Amino acid sequence: MFEKWIDISTKEVVGILITAFGAYAAVLLYTRITGLRSFSKMSAPDFAMTIATGSILGATISQPSPTLFAGGLALLALFVIQWAIAFARRKSSQVSRCIDNQPVLLMHGSEILHDNLKKSNLTVSDLMGKLREANTRRLSDVKAVVFETTGDVSVIHACDDEGIDPTLLSNVFGADRFRTDNN
């Protein structure tokens, strides 16, 4: 009974190895053609691309169906879609606004913006963990914290009395707080 769980034929091993090599080569080739943006994790489509590629690779390598050709074709379609979305985002701010999440200001100086945490579905504990990861020792060390479109959290430290270049916070929800500062 247990043999079925661990039994594999030589033919299956060879098929998995050939498929793994072929699928991996296809990903490398498509990435070289379309660029590293395909796995950059800079936007929601980038994240979706990474997850979908992993899923297709796993299914193609570990199962007889889809075949190597079908898996390679599915990967090609993903890369073409990713490239088309990136192109459309570059050419049209409307497309970009429709597809991309907006970064959200979570802290203005040492002030925690609880409404923005709620909007981002984050807790104060989540925020404190990200502050610790960024080597923040005191809340007074913080100039700004931004929840990025990728789900990453950026911490801008208050290392001096200078303000933040407004360009860094363009398109960040809640960044208007810095326009009223004299920082």
C-alpha positions as CSV (number, residue, x, y, z in Angstrom):
1,M,0.0,0.0,0.0
2,F,2.7,2.5,0.9
3,E,4.8,1.6,-2.1
4,K,2.4,3.6,-4.3
5,W,3.4,6.8,-2.4
6,I,7.1,6.4,-3.0
7,D,7.3,4.2,-6.2
8,I,8.5,5.9,-9.4
9,S,9.6,4.3,-12.6
10,T,12.8,5.1,-14.5
11,K,10.7,6.3,-17.4
12,E,9.0,8.8,-15.0
13,V,12.3,10.0,-13.6
14,V,13.7,10.6,-17.0
15,G,10.5,12.4,-18.1
16,I,10.6,14.7,-15.0
17,L,14.3,15.5,-15.5
18,I,13.8,16.3,-19.2
19,T,10.7,18.4,-18.5
20,A,12.4,20.3,-15.6
21,F,15.3,21.1,-17.9
22,G,13.1,22.2,-20.7
23,A,10.7,24.3,-18.6
24,Y,13.6,25.9,-16.7
25,A,15.3,26.7,-20.0
26,A,12.1,28.2,-21.3
27,V,11.8,30.5,-18.3
28,L,15.4,31.6,-18.7
29,L,14.9,32.3,-22.4
30,Y,11.7,34.2,-21.9
31,T,13.3,36.2,-19.1
32,R,16.2,37.1,-21.3
33,I,13.9,38.3,-24.1
34,T,11.4,40.2,-21.9
35,G,13.8,41.4,-19.2
36,L,14.1,41.0,-15.5
37,R,11.0,43.1,-14.9
38,S,9.0,39.8,-15.2
39,F,10.1,38.9,-11.6
40,S,10.7,42.3,-10.2
41,K,7.8,42.4,-7.6
42,M,7.2,46.1,-8.3
43,S,3.5,45.8,-8.9
44,A,0.5,43.5,-8.6
45,P,1.0,42.1,-12.1
46,D,4.6,41.3,-11.3
47,F,3.5,39.4,-8.2
48,A,0.9,37.5,-10.2
49,M,3.5,36.7,-12.8
50,T,5.8,35.2,-10.2
51,I,3.1,33.0,-8.7
52,A,1.6,31.9,-12.0
53,T,5.1,31.0,-13.4
54,G,5.8,28.9,-10.3
55,S,2.5,27.2,-10.6
56,I,2.9,26.3,-14.3
57,L,6.5,25.2,-13.7
58,G,5.4,22.9,-10.8
59,A,2.5,21.4,-12.7
60,T,4.5,20.9,-15.9
61,I,7.5,19.3,-14.2
62,S,5.6,17.0,-11.7
63,Q,2.7,15.8,-13.8
64,P,2.3,14.2,-17.2
65,S,-0.2,16.8,-18.2
66,P,0.4,19.6,-19.2
67,T,3.1,18.4,-21.5
68,L,6.4,20.2,-21.8
69,F,5.1,21.9,-25.0
70,A,1.8,23.0,-23.3
71,G,3.7,24.3,-20.2
72,G,6.2,26.2,-22.4
73,L,3.3,27.7,-24.4
74,A,1.5,28.7,-21.2
75,L,4.8,30.3,-19.9
76,L,5.2,32.1,-23.2
77,A,1.6,33.5,-22.9
78,L,2.4,34.7,-19.3
79,F,5.5,36.5,-20.4
80,V,3.8,38.1,-23.4
81,I,0.9,39.3,-21.1
82,Q,3.4,40.6,-18.5
83,W,5.3,42.5,-21.2
84,A,2.1,43.9,-22.7
85,I,0.9,45.1,-19.2
86,A,4.3,46.7,-18.5
87,F,4.2,48.4,-21.9
88,A,0.7,49.7,-21.3
89,R,1.6,50.9,-17.8
90,R,4.5,52.9,-19.2
91,K,2.4,54.4,-22.0
92,S,-0.7,55.3,-20.1
93,S,-1.1,56.7,-16.6
94,Q,-4.8,55.6,-16.7
95,V,-3.8,52.0,-17.2
96,S,-1.2,52.3,-14.4
97,R,-3.7,53.8,-12.0
98,C,-6.2,51.0,-12.9
99,I,-3.7,48.2,-12.3
100,D,-1.4,49.4,-9.6
101,N,-2.1,49.8,-5.9
102,Q,-1.3,53.2,-4.4
103,P,1.4,53.3,-1.7
104,V,0.1,54.4,1.7
105,L,1.8,56.5,4.3
106,L,1.7,54.6,7.6
107,M,3.8,57.0,9.8
108,H,4.3,60.8,9.6
109,G,7.4,61.3,11.8
110,S,6.7,59.4,15.0
111,E,2.9,59.6,14.6
112,I,1.3,56.3,13.6
113,L,-1.5,56.9,11.1
114,H,-4.1,54.4,12.4
115,D,-6.7,55.1,9.7
116,N,-4.1,54.3,7.0
117,L,-3.0,51.1,8.8
118,K,-6.7,50.1,8.8
119,K,-7.0,51.0,5.1
120,S,-3.9,48.8,4.4
121,N,-5.3,46.0,6.6
122,L,-2.2,46.1,8.8
123,T,-1.8,46.1,12.6
124,V,0.4,48.2,14.9
125,S,2.2,44.9,15.6
126,D,2.9,44.5,11.8
127,L,4.3,48.0,11.7
128,M,6.5,47.6,14.8
129,G,7.9,44.4,13.2
130,K,8.8,46.3,10.0
131,L,10.4,49.1,12.0
132,R,12.5,46.6,13.9
133,E,13.6,45.0,10.6
134,A,14.7,48.5,9.4
135,N,16.8,48.9,12.6
136,T,14.7,51.6,14.0
137,R,15.5,52.1,17.7
138,R,13.0,54.8,18.6
139,L,9.8,56.1,17.0
140,S,11.5,59.5,17.0
141,D,14.0,58.1,14.6
142,V,11.3,57.8,11.9
143,K,10.6,60.5,9.3
144,A,8.1,58.4,7.3
145,V,6.9,54.9,6.8
146,V,5.3,53.9,3.5
147,F,3.4,50.7,2.7
148,E,4.5,50.1,-0.9
149,T,2.5,48.7,-3.8
150,T,4.4,45.5,-3.6
151,G,3.5,44.9,0.1
152,D,7.0,45.9,1.3
153,V,7.3,48.6,3.9
154,S,9.8,51.4,3.4
155,V,11.2,53.3,6.4
156,I,12.7,56.7,5.9
157,H,14.8,57.5,9.0
158,A,15.0,61.0,10.5
159,C,18.8,61.2,10.4
160,D,18.9,65.0,10.3
161,D,16.6,68.1,10.3
162,E,16.2,68.2,6.6
163,G,12.8,67.4,5.0
164,I,12.0,64.7,2.5
165,D,12.2,65.4,-1.2
166,P,8.5,65.5,-2.3
167,T,9.3,63.5,-5.3
168,L,10.0,60.5,-3.1
169,L,6.4,60.6,-1.8
170,S,4.6,61.5,-5.0
171,N,1.5,59.3,-5.4
172,V,1.7,58.1,-1.8
173,F,-1.7,58.2,-0.1
174,G,-1.5,60.5,2.9
175,A,1.8,62.2,1.8
176,D,0.0,65.6,1.7
177,R,0.8,65.8,5.5
178,F,4.4,66.6,4.5
179,R,3.3,69.5,2.3
180,T,2.1,71.3,5.4
181,D,5.3,70.6,7.4
182,N,8.1,73.0,7.6
183,N,10.5,70.1,7.4
